Amino acid sequence: MPAPRDDLESHVAVVGLGPAGRALTHRLVGAGVDVVSIDEHPERRWRPTYAAWADEIPAWVPVSAISTTSAARAWATTEHELSRPYVVLDTAGLQRALDCSGAELVGGRVDRADHHTVTLTDGRTVRAEVVIDARGSRPHPDRAQQTAFGLVLPRARAAMLEQTWFMDWRRDNGTQPGDPPSFLYVVHLDEEHVLVEETCLVGRPALGAAELRRRLLVRLAARGVVLTGDEREERVRFSVEPEPDPGRSRGAVPLRIGARGGLMHPATGYSVALSLAVAQSLTDAIAGGVRTQPELTALLWPPAERRVRGLRDVGLRTLLRLPPAGVPEFFEAFFRLPPSLQRTYLSQRDRPAVTLVAMAAMAVGMRPALSRIAVGTALTRDRPRRHDGAL
């Protein structure tokens, strides 16, 4: 990577080179847009496991970025076969596919950023017509978090976990009915390895890694999985809520995308597939001459998407208010929905009416005490949260 100049000017400055920022940089470069991308470690190799539903992956993503595709099942209070193929992305392959070699990559820590200027802690500045912040959502005790502890196992030693489990809420993890719930997540990373994770879907505070590790070991022992002690670990901790509005005037902060900008599904923690799709829509607009933050914000958060996000926030608040035993029942109601309603709630941002139908059907499908919590949450007027890319 060439040494950066002291000061740079560009059409677009992208801050952060995780999946959201790297995807946007890649698409902008491919469209011939002048872009500078800033990250503390621009060439750092990604390590997390990313997954999505197969129908969410944009057509431009090459097959080399996909590791496995499989049918998935879920266990809430009963077992369910899910209708959508589930994809595990090849982390290294995805990073290679999002080639940024045509951009100017700047290594450094950001001190501050506004809608036209990024200033690094060493005094260097980058000026651009538009600045886009893709640095991810940093964990904070005031915001709900998802946590997980996982182990990578040889498939030969995990034959009893051969099935892909999107969620498995059974309590063979050593917990009691009143304990905060966690679920087992099982996916095939490749032909030889399986990732098994104990996941706290959402908590304020969320369960810590030590407790999740204990639960996972108990669960694996109960299912006959023998460990050697040298398995590679994977730890997950991130906020499922975007960072709050800093209180400055609209447009004074960069346009935020990815998890930082509220593009993470608050009830699942998924954001990568949507970030890939958004990268293309923003690129099309910028390459077509749209260069102002208000225009790009309107593209990213039209009225329908804002309404859907508000409804999904209700789902998140419901999960946080349910008693521990009520969380698996919540998902039992969800997995009993018709596949079209499941797909809308999980993956479609522009159908508020259908999202509301799905949520109402879930409320009806739960026992009355839980339905009252869901309805009461929907009627509670919490302080509104902006999801306009300037949060």
Summary of the structure (lengths in Angstrom):
residues: 391
radius of gyration: 21.2
end to end distance: 32.2
largest distance: 63.4
contacts: 1309
relative contact order: 0.15
helix: 35%
strand: 25%
